[in-house]
Amino acid sequence: MTIAKANEIFEVWQQWYWPFHSLLFSMFQSNIPESFLPYPKNILYEALEEILKLYNENSKEFEAINFTKSSILCFYTNDKDAFDMCLKKLAIPGMADITSNNIKKYTSDWISRYKKHIT
């Protein structure tokens, strides 16, 4: 992948990651359907690997990008497995209420979180 293409993907990733990852995590926890990603998982990962080469390993930018790169592997899975796991979780007594509260908390606070993110 060229650095230009990696940078193009990275620009989309930066705009997408917040708020979408946070909202999806509040709904699916650790098994988010990968079809929600703005690019296929392997393409995103490769692009972020290229972008990381531009930063010093001790920089805050490197740490932040590396963290979001890790989230691709940790939280996103094939759609069928993700939805199956979501249904299992929601069948646990009280889990639907917890998930609903997570979503309400996220949606009630998204404006202040967004302002923090852009400043």
N, C-alpha and C positions, 0 to 999 in steps of 0.2 A: 504494500500500500504506500502511495506517495504521501509525503508530509502534507501536501495541499489537500488531498482527499481526507486524510486523518484530521486535519484542522477543520474542514467543513463538517465532518461528523461530530467532532468535539464541540463545535459551536451549537449544533442542534442539541447535543447531549446536555450541555450546560443549561440551556433554556428548558429542556424537558425534565431533567432530574428533579428539580424542585419547581413546581409542587407535585408533579405526578407520582414520583416514587413515594413520597410521604403519604399521599392519599391512598395509593395502592397498598402500601404496607399496612395502613390502618384497617383496610378491608381484608386483605389476604394473609397478613403477618408474613411468615417466612416462605411462602409458596405462591409467588405472584406469577400469573400466566405470562410467558415470554412474548406472546403476541402483543402485549401492551408496550413493549419497548419500541423506540422510534426507528431502530435498525435491528437486523438479526443479531443475536447474542454474540456470535463469533466475530462479526464485523465491528461491533462496538468495542469488544475486547481488544481486537487488533489495533483499532484506531487509538484507543487510550494508551496502549503499549507504546505506540509511536510518539504520542504527545508527551508521555513521561520521559522520553529520551531528551527532551528539550529543557528539563528542569533538574536542578540539583536535588539529590536524594534527601537532603536535610531541609529542603524548603517546605513552607506551608502548602504551597501549590502542589508540590509532588505528593505530599501526604493526602491532601483532599482528593486529588485525581485518583490516586491509588486506592483510597477508600471506596470511591464510587465504582471503580473497576472491580473491586472485590464484591461489591453488592450485586453485580451482574451474576456472578457465579453462585453467591450465597442465597439470593432471594428469588431469582427468576428460574422457572422450570417449564417444561412443556405444558401446554394448556390442559390437556386431559388430566395429568397428574395434579396440577394446581387446582383445578376445579373439583376433582375428586376429594382432595385434601380439605378444601374449603367446606364442602358439604359435610365431611366427617367432623370437622371442627365445630360447625354450626349446630350439629346434632348433640354436642356435649351440653348438658344442662347449664344454662347461664351464659354460654359463649355467644349466642346471638345478641344478648344485651351488652356484653362487653364490646363486641364488634360495633354495635350501634353507637355506644358511648364513645368509642375511639373515633368514629367517623364524625359524630357531632362535635367532639372536641377539636378535631382537625378543621372542620368547616367553620366553626365559630371563631377560630383563631388564625385563619389563613391570611387575613389582611395584615395583621401585625407581623406575622412570620415573613410575609412577602416583603414588607418594608424593611425588615432587618436584612433580608437577603440582598436587596438591591442597593443598600447604602454601605 
